[in-house]
Amino acid sequence: MSAKEGLPLEREVEQIEGVEAVFKEWQLYSKVVSNNYLYHRQVYARLRDFFLSRMSRPFALLDLGCGDAGCMARALAGTAIARYVGVDLAKMALDLAAQNLAGLGCEHLLKEEDYYEVVVAGEIQADVIWLGLTFHHLPRPQKAKFLQAARKILPAGGYLLMYEPILLEDEDRDQFLERSGRIRQSSWPAMTPAELERIGDHINNHDFPEKISTLEQMGREQGFSGLTSLFQDPDKVYALMCLPA
């Protein structure tokens, strides 16, 4: 198709560059996951235990920022999952998610949308909401609004599960950025210096983690009954947390 027949040439180039940028970031993230630097294996093993032990009846899961859903599909295999809704902005990831979810044998819906807007809209009901390494990108007021909206779409007895970077109780954001940066430099040997720099730039510009005590207080203020930590990595950079509705 010529530029005259379709998009202007500069717009076509812009779209191609955008796709390439997403692909490069996806490759980088996949490398981090494959080396288990974010403890995906431990986290999804505990998620699986949670689904098997606490969700004995058919349940609906809302997976926010679902990516390719590969880890989640394995965690859900053999559970009572009845309906899965995955939300992500990356179409490439959603295409992979459709393949990974095909073997579950449950109803599944994939939405190419912003997860925050989906929750605030309040149109999707779920028994469990899962949020992995995404919540910390929101500023504090939006975090509170998200928690309020999430509580409204969960029934009594439902759960909000999240895996997030966390501040130590005596730590501020600057100290966290310095501490987590040292850990990546010393403990992520498979990453090149350029890759570590890209990851560090993203974290420094976009990550706003909270203390566990702050998240518990925010959750209680929005109607959750508390917060339980289900897993923390050895360096206490990340925590898997459960907020019961």
Summary of the structure (lengths in Angstrom):
residues: 245
radius of gyration: 18.8
end to end distance: 52.5
largest distance: 60.0
contacts: 727
relative contact order: 0.13
helix: 51%
strand: 20%
